């Protein structure tokens, strides 16, 4: 690779590292060509961009962006490195686990850079699979916010129903009150009828 080609490769990598907040470093050295092609195709289907690059070029690209920020991944740059760039932090971890299900324990996770956090080692795969996506976190926050509101509305509804129950006997009593006056009116009418012949 000529110096010009190296510089061009570094620029491409810099663009990818700047474009994505999350990337994985994996070792695909022991995979066959057919397996690598299958892995690439699966990555494409999942919206993950896979790129194989030399470790020295990866390091130079990262150092030129922010050497301190990416320092945690430098020790993982050895052997064959396949980069997986993603907008969904846990998606490559899920993909790697599913891929292994049918084809053994490869590819090997060397490190992952998620937002500002670095996960080093293949044993971090399970933790990476458990990372919540942005939409999942938003859903949980909305659920937490709606829960107290639901309790308040439920309490208000129960109070309203209790008030209706208390008002009902009073309303029934007021409806029955005129019926108590009816006999008095009948008595008055009877008195008037009895007085009428005396007047004649």
QUICOR-V30491 format. One line per field, one symbol per residue. ss: DSSP state (a for helix, b for strand, c for the rest). phi: phi as a letter, one per 30 degrees, with the letter a starting at -180 (. if undefined). psi: psi as a letter, one per 30 degrees, with the letter a starting at -180 (. if undefined). A space follows every 50 residues. Layout:
BEGIN
ss->???
phi->???
psi->???
END
This chain:
BEGIN
ss->ccaaaaaaaaaaaaaaaaaccbbbbbbcccccaaaaaaaaaaaaacccbb bbbcaaaaaaaaaaaaccccaaaaaaccccbbbbbbccccaaaaaaaaaa aaaccccbbbbbbbccbbbbcaaaaaaaaccccaaaaaaaaaaaaaaaaa aaaaaaaaaaaaaaaaaaaaaaaaaaaaaaaaaaaaaaaaaaaaaaaaac
phi->.deddddddddddedddddcdbaccbccedddddddddddddeedciccc bcbdeddddddddddaedecedcddddbidcccbcacceceddddddddd ecbicbdcdcabccibccccjdddeddddddddeddddddddddddeddd ddddddddddddddddddddddddddeedddedddddddddddddddddd
psi->kleeeeeeeeeeeeeeefekfklkjljgegkleeeeeeeeeeeeeggkjk kklkeeeeeeeeefejeeegeffeffilakkkkjklfjefeeeeeeeeee efgbhllkkelkjjcgkkjklfffeeeeffkkleeeeeeeeeeeefeeee eeeeeeeeeeeeeeeefeeeeeeeffeefffeeeeeeeeeeeeefeeee.
END
